[in-house]
């Protein structure tokens, strides 16, 4: 996790017309959303149905309307927050409040804070709502464990000891969660029902996994490692199927199921894009340039826009979100 001590800007990119679309994705900026405020920022979580984007910003959640492209509210009192998890079926949102070793709970409809749940580990960073079990998983990065809560009552259902620095997770929506352990260079598979680690996948010789995301249909996991590599894993046996070079100091990774596309935010000044053509064929599209120190992003699966918070422009602090967009790249024919 990176914590940037500056203001935030969110930027949006868009592509050329279909007739003009080149072989690469042709990303360009389509909007810049003023966010405002000081302090660090971290991860983004979109709700493409409700058309809201939730932005982690120091000690609060900034909420952006993804159609109007403007800030429409915020959730206060989330000190040192990392990730945001959404449970639309429960009208609840959850924040990983690293500075107080707690999970914040708020109402999605009103954005009002509801309560806080004490974590069983130090420094919650990532947080997940697993819909099949209606459980909340707090990934405690320096605590080297995962706290599991009942999403309705807040009762602690268990603590999963993982003996590693937890990072990003991926879910299949059916009760399996996959999390990268950054200092162990492994991905662990967690059964959300039994709360057991049922498999451990080695990523060697690759190191420092961070961004992790999944295509639940093809059961492929995409793991971005800070050894400048993107790995494609079989979720059922951990086999590394493909490897691609990506930018330096990557962090967040996101998947757009409509385009079959993986995005990796790299603080060296690029967003790397990988195309999934089918379960066995993948290709790198490009590294499109962004401002340096952009380590997080989100994808709106309805419009296929990519959102990234921008920290500074030409060395001057800014507070905005940048929106990027591209038309689909035709899928290549499977290799014979």
C-alpha positions in Angstrom: 0.0 0.0 0.0 1.2 3.5 -0.8 0.0 6.5 1.1 0.5 9.7 -0.8 0.7 12.9 1.3 -0.9 15.3 -1.1 -4.2 16.3 -2.7 -6.1 14.2 -5.2 -7.2 14.6 -8.8 -9.2 12.1 -10.7 -8.8 11.9 -14.5 -10.8 10.2 -17.2 -9.6 9.0 -20.6 -11.4 8.2 -23.9 -10.6 6.5 -27.1 -10.7 7.5 -30.8 -13.8 6.6 -32.8 -14.2 3.0 -33.9 -13.3 3.8 -37.5 -10.1 5.4 -36.3 -9.2 2.9 -33.6 -5.6 1.6 -34.0 -4.4 -1.8 -32.9 -3.7 -0.5 -29.4 -6.4 0.7 -27.1 -5.9 4.5 -27.8 -6.6 5.8 -24.3 -7.0 9.5 -23.8 -8.3 11.8 -21.1 -12.0 12.7 -21.3 -12.6 14.4 -18.0 -10.8 15.9 -14.9 -12.9 15.9 -11.7 -12.0 18.3 -9.0 -11.9 16.5 -5.7 -10.3 19.0 -3.3 -8.9 18.5 0.2 -5.5 17.7 1.6 -3.9 14.5 2.8 -3.1 11.0 1.4 -5.2 8.9 -0.8 -5.4 5.2 -1.5 -7.9 2.9 -3.2 -11.0 3.3 -5.3 -14.2 1.2 -5.4 -16.9 1.7 -8.1 -20.6 0.8 -7.9 -21.4 0.7 -11.6 -25.1 0.0 -10.9 -25.7 2.9 -8.5 -23.2 5.0 -10.6 -21.0 6.0 -7.7 -17.2 5.9 -7.2 -15.9 5.7 -3.6 -12.4 7.2 -3.2 -10.2 6.6 -0.2 -8.9 10.1 0.8 -6.8 10.2 4.1 -9.5 10.1 6.8 -12.7 9.9 4.7 -14.4 8.4 1.6 -15.1 10.9 -1.2 -18.1 9.9 -3.3 -18.2 10.8 -7.0 -21.2 10.5 -9.4 -19.8 8.6 -12.4 -22.4 10.1 -14.8 -22.3 13.7 -13.7 -18.5 13.4 -13.1 -18.5 15.4 -9.9 -18.2 14.9 -6.1 -21.6 14.3 -4.5 -20.7 13.6 -0.9 -18.3 12.0 1.6 -18.1 9.6 4.5 -16.1 11.1 7.4 -14.2 9.6 10.3 -12.1 6.8 8.6 -8.6 7.6 9.8 -5.7 6.0 7.9 -8.1 4.2 5.6 -7.0 1.9 2.8 -9.7 0.0 0.9 -13.5 0.3 0.6 -15.9 -2.6 0.2 -19.5 -2.3 -0.9 -22.6 -4.5 0.0 -25.4 -3.0 -2.0 -27.8 -5.8 -0.9 -27.3 -4.7 2.7 -27.1 -0.9 2.0 -23.7 -0.9 3.7 -20.2 0.2 2.9 -17.1 -0.8 4.8 -13.7 1.0 5.3 -10.4 -0.4 6.4 -9.3 2.2 9.0 -5.6 1.4 9.4 -4.8 4.1 12.0 -7.3 2.7 14.5 -7.2 -1.1 13.6 -10.9 -1.0 12.9 -13.5 -1.4 10.2 -15.9 1.5 9.6 -19.5 0.8 8.6 -21.6 3.3 6.7 -25.0 3.5 5.0 -24.7 3.6 1.2 -28.0 5.4 0.6 -27.2 8.3 3.1 -23.4 8.0 3.4 -23.9 8.3 7.2 -21.5 6.4 9.5 -23.2 3.5 11.3 -20.6 1.9 13.6 -17.1 0.6 13.9 -15.9 -3.0 14.4 -12.6 -3.7 16.1 -10.2 -5.7 14.0 -8.2 -8.7 15.5 -5.1 -7.6 13.6 -2.9 -4.5 13.1 -3.3 -2.1 10.2 -6.3 -3.1 8.1 -5.5 -2.2 4.5 -7.7 -4.1 2.1 -11.3 -5.1 2.9 -13.8 -7.3 1.0 -17.5 -8.1 1.2 -18.0 -11.7 0.1 -21.6 -11.9 -1.2 -22.1 -15.7 -1.1 -21.5 -15.8 2.7 -22.4 -12.2 3.5 -19.1 -11.9 5.4 -16.6 -9.0 5.6 -12.9 -9.8 5.4 -10.4 -7.3 6.8 -6.9 -8.0 5.5 -4.6 -6.8 8.2 -1.3 -6.0 6.5 1.1 -5.7 9.5 -1.1 -8.0 11.6 -0.4 -10.7 9.1 -3.9 -12.1 9.5 -7.5 -11.7 8.2 -10.4 -10.8 10.5 -13.8 -12.2 9.4 -17.0 -10.4 10.4 -20.7 -11.2 9.9 -21.7 -8.3 7.6 -25.1 -7.9 9.3 -24.3 -8.2 13.0 -20.6 -7.3 13.0 -19.8 -10.4 15.1 -16.2 -11.6 14.7 -16.5 -15.1 13.1 -12.8 -15.9 13.1 -9.3 -14.8 12.5 -7.3 -16.4 9.6 -3.5 -16.5 10.4 -1.6 -16.2 7.1 2.0 -15.3 8.3 2.5 -12.8 5.5 1.9 -9.2 4.6 -1.6 -9.2 3.0 -2.2 -7.2 -0.1 -4.9 -7.1 -2.8 -7.4 -9.8 -3.0 -9.6 -11.3 -5.8 -12.9 -13.2 -5.4 -14.9 -15.6 -7.6 -18.2 -14.6 -6.1 -19.0 -18.1 -5.0 -17.1 -18.3 -1.8 -13.4 -18.3 -2.7 -11.0 -15.5 -2.0 -7.5 -15.2 -3.3 -5.0 -12.9 -1.6 -1.4 -12.0 -2.4 1.2 -12.1 0.4 3.7 -9.5 -0.6 6.7 -10.6 1.5 6.1 -14.3 0.7 5.7 -14.1 -3.1 2.6 -16.3 -2.8 -1.1 -16.3 -3.5 -3.3 -18.0 -0.9 -6.8 -19.4 -1.5 -9.3 -18.9 1.3 -12.5 -20.7 1.6 -14.9 -18.0 2.8 -17.3 -20.6 4.4 -14.8 -22.7 6.4 -12.3 -19.8 6.9 -9.4 -22.1 6.0 -6.5 -21.5 3.7 -7.0 -24.3 1.3 -4.1 -23.7 -1.1 -0.9 -21.7 -1.5 0.5 -20.8 -4.9 4.2 -19.9 -5.3 5.0 -17.0 -7.7 8.7 -17.6 -7.7 10.9 -16.3 -9.3 8.6 -13.3 -9.3 8.5 -11.2 -6.2 6.4 -8.7 -4.2 2.9 -9.3 -5.5 0.5 -6.4 -5.1 -2.4 -5.8 -7.4 -4.5 -9.0 -7.7 -7.7 -9.4 -9.7 -9.7 -12.2 -11.2 -11.9 -13.2 -14.2 -14.4 -15.5 -12.4 -15.8 -16.8 -15.6 -12.5 -18.2 -17.0 -11.1 -18.7 -13.4 -7.9 -16.8 -14.2 -6.1 -14.7 -11.6 -4.0 -11.8 -12.6 -1.2 -10.9 -10.2 0.9 -7.7 -10.6 4.4 -8.1 -9.0 6.7 -5.3 -8.2 9.4 -7.3 -9.9 7.8 -5.7 -13.0 5.8 -8.6 -14.1 2.1 -9.5 -14.6 1.3 -13.2 -14.0 -1.8 -15.1 -15.2 -2.6 -18.0 -12.9 -5.1 -20.8 -13.0 -7.2 -20.3 -9.9 -7.8 -24.0 -9.4 -4.2 -25.2 -9.4 -1.9 -22.1 -9.3 -0.2 -22.8 -12.6 1.4 -19.7 -14.1 0.0 -19.6 -17.6 1.5 -16.4 -18.9 3.9 -13.6 -17.9 4.1 -10.0 -19.2 6.4 -7.1 -18.4 4.7 -4.1 -16.7 5.8 -0.8 -15.3 7.7 -0.2 -12.1 6.2 0.2 -8.6 2.8 -1.1 -9.5 0.0 -1.3 -6.9 -3.7 -1.6 -7.8 -5.0 -3.9 -10.6 -8.6 -4.0 -12.0 -10.5 -6.1 -14.5 -13.1 -5.1 -17.0 -15.2 -8.2 -17.8 -16.9 -6.6 -20.8 -13.6 -5.9 -22.5 -11.7 -8.8 -21.0 -9.0 -6.3 -20.0 -6.7 -6.0 -17.0 -5.3 -2.6 -15.9 -2.3 -2.2 -13.6 -1.4 1.2 -12.1 2.3 1.8 -12.0 3.8 4.7 -10.0 6.6 5.0 -12.6 4.0 6.9 -14.8 2.0 4.3 -16.7 -1.1 2.1 -16.6 -0.3 -1.3 -18.2 -3.1 -3.0 -20.1 -3.3 -6.8 -20.7 -6.0 -8.3 -22.9 -7.6 -11.7 -22.2 -8.7 -13.1 -25.5 -9.9 -16.4 -24.1 -9.0 -18.6 -21.1 -5.7 -19.6 -22.7 -4.6 -16.6 -24.7 -3.5 -13.2 -23.5 -1.6 -10.3 -24.9 -0.2 -7.0 -23.8 -1.9 -4.0 -25.4 0.2 -1.1 -24.1 1.6 1.0 -21.2 -0.3 4.3 -21.6 1.4 7.3 -19.9 -0.1 9.0 -16.8 1.3 11.3 -14.2 4.0 9.7 -12.0 2.9 8.3 -8.6 -0.5 7.2 -9.8 -0.8 3.9 -8.0 -4.5 3.3 -7.8 -7.4 3.1 -10.3 -11.0 1.9 -10.8 -13.0 0.6 -13.8 -16.6 1.4 -14.6 -17.8 -1.8 -16.2 -20.8 -0.1 -17.7 -18.9 2.7 -19.7 -15.5 1.0 -19.6 -14.0 4.2 -18.3 -10.8 4.1 -16.2 -10.5 6.4 -13.2 -7.2 7.3 -11.6 -6.4 9.8 -8.8 -3.7 12.3 -9.8 -1.4 13.7 -7.1 0.4 16.4 -8.9 0.8 18.1 -12.3 4.2 19.5 -13.3 5.3 19.3 -9.7 2.3 21.2 -8.4 -0.1 19.5 -6.0 -3.6 19.0 -7.4 -6.8 17.4 -6.2 -8.7 15.8 -9.0 -9.6 12.5 -10.6 -8.6 11.7 -14.2 -11.0 9.7 -16.4 -9.6 7.7 -19.3 -11.6 5.8 -21.9 -11.0 3.5 -24.9 -13.0 1.6 -27.3 -12.8 -2.2 -27.3 -9.8 -3.8 -29.0 -11.0 -6.7 -31.2 -10.1 -10.0 -29.8 -7.4 -11.9 -31.6 -8.1 -15.2 -33.2 -6.9 -18.1 -31.0 -3.4 -19.4 -31.9 -3.4 -22.6 -33.9 
